[in-house]
Amino acid sequence: DRGKFEKQAMEALGAREVPLDDRGLGMKFHDLVDPVLGRERADNLLEGLWRLDELDNISSLLDSTVR
């Protein structure tokens, strides 16, 4: 048994001081959103969020956040 290493972080993963790439951000999103909306709805929401600047109307995207 080699013991357990723990590190305390003062900033959340994804904060300016601890940036995430797109893949890491997607993983963090799913960690937080999947338990609430389910994987399929979270996938659809994330896809819409990545394309936010292409949308003419975000009402359906906002509607998808409601359980």
Secondary structure, DSSP 8 states (H G I E B T S, - for coil): ---------SS-TTSTTS---HHHHHHHHHHHHHHHH-HHHHHHHHHHHHTGGG-S--HHHHHTT--
